[in-house]
Amino acid sequence: MTLIMILLAVIGGAALSIQAAINGQLGSKVGVLRSAFLTFSVGALVTALLVFFFEPKHAVTLLDVPKWQLLGALCGVPYIVIMVFAVQRIGTAVATVAVIFGQLFMSMVIDNFGWLGNQPIAFSTTRLGAVVCLGIALYFIYASSREPKSEPLKVKTQP
């Protein structure tokens, strides 16, 4: 089951990169905030349909949970706006790796201190190694995007 969850997370990450690339293009044509608005509007509609048709009943409602837990919904707005803006300037790969670097760093801080009701997971040298490796990857991906432009690889297809 753990492997399936990791695979689903990787697929979710791939979907976010596709979304970032598409939204970057859309944002350059219609504006960053309009692109973000479209993302949240369509997302809200699709999610509402999923809730209506598939969400099982729960004993606790959104009105019953601690109010600080509702603040998580606000975190998506800066992410979408920043990505639409950043992808246009630094490209999808650099923007995505930078986001993952920020996610990794903050998730380790949250884990280490057990913030937001999570179980504490101590910071370790292997976790430090992961942050360093991702930082190095970010540097190389950024540096390679600064090199002179070359033609993208093209895959030949049979007619």
N, C-alpha and C positions, 0 to 999 in steps of 0.2 A: 504494500500500500504506500510506503514511503517513496518508493521509486516512481509510482504513478503520480504522486503529489509533486515530486520534483519535476517530472516531465510536464505536467500541467503548468507549473510555474514557468518553465522554460518557454512553453507555447504562449503563455500570457506575456512574457517579456518580448517575444518575437512580435506579437500583436501590437504591443506598445511602440516598437520601433517602426512598424508599418504605419501606425496611426501618426507618429511624429513626422514621418516623411510626407505623408499625405497632407496633414495639417500645416506643415511648413509651406508647402506649395499653395494650399488654399489661403493661408494667412498672408502670403505675399501678394495675392490677387484681391482679396476682400478685406484684409485687415486682421490683425492678431486677435482682437477681442471678438469680432464676428465669427472667426473660425472656432474660438473657444466656446462661444455661445452655441454654435451648431453642434459641437461635440457633446455638450451637456444636455442640450434639448433632445437630441436623438437618443442619447444615453438614458435620459430620464424616461422617455417614452418606452424604449425597449425594456428597461428595468421595471417600469410600472406593469407592462404586460406580463413579464415573467413572474412578478409578485402576484398579480391577479390570478394567473393560471396555475402556477407551480409552487408557490411558497406555502409550506404547511403552517397551520395555526400555532402560535406560541402563547405561552401563559403571560409573557411580559410584552408590552407594546413599546413603541418609541417614546411615548409619554411617561413611561414608568422607569426608564433607565436613568442612571445619573447623568445630569445635563452635560458634563464635560465629555462624555462619550459621543455626543452628537457633533462635537467640534471636528472629529475626523473627516466629516463630509467637506469641510472647508479646505482641507489639504490638497484636494484634487485641482482646485481652481488655479493656485499658483503653478502647479506642475504643468498643466496644459498650456497656460499662457506663456510660461518660460520656455517650454519646448517649441511652441509655434514660433516664438521670437528667435530662439537660439539656433534651431535647425536651419533657418534661412541664412545664418551668418557663419556657423561653424560646421554644418553638415550633420547628418543623422548619426553617424558612428560616434563622433566626438561628443555630441550632446547626450547620446544614450549612455556611453561609458561614464561620462561625468555624473549623470543621474545615478547610475548604479554605484559609483564611488560614494556619492552622498548617502545613498540608501544603506550601503554596507557600513559606513562609518557610524551613522546615526543608529542603525539597528544594533550594532555592537555596544554603543553607549547605553541604549535602552535595556539590552540584555544584561549588561554588567551591573547596572544599578537596579534592575527589576522595576523600571518605571512603568507607569500606565497599567498597573495590575498584572504585569508579566512576571514569570518566574525568573529569578536571577540566573544568569549563566556567566561565569567569570571570564574576564578577558584573559587570553593566553597568548603565548608566543606564536602558536599556529594561526590564531586569528590575526595577530599583528602581521604575520607573513602574508596572509590573504590580502590585507589592506595594502601592503607594500607592493605585492604583485599587481594588484589592480591599478595602483598609482603608476607603476611602470608601464602597464598596458595603455593607460590613458595618455601618458607622455608620448609613447611611440605612435599611437593612432593619431594624436594631434600633430606630431612632427611630420608624419607621412602625409597629412592633409595639407601641409605647408609647402611640400615639394612641388616642383613644376608639374602642371597637369599633364596626365597622359590619358590615352584613350582607355575607357573601361573595357574589361574583358567581355568579349562577345561570344555567345554560344551559338555554334552553327546548328541549324535545324534542317532536316530533310524536307523537301517540298512535298 
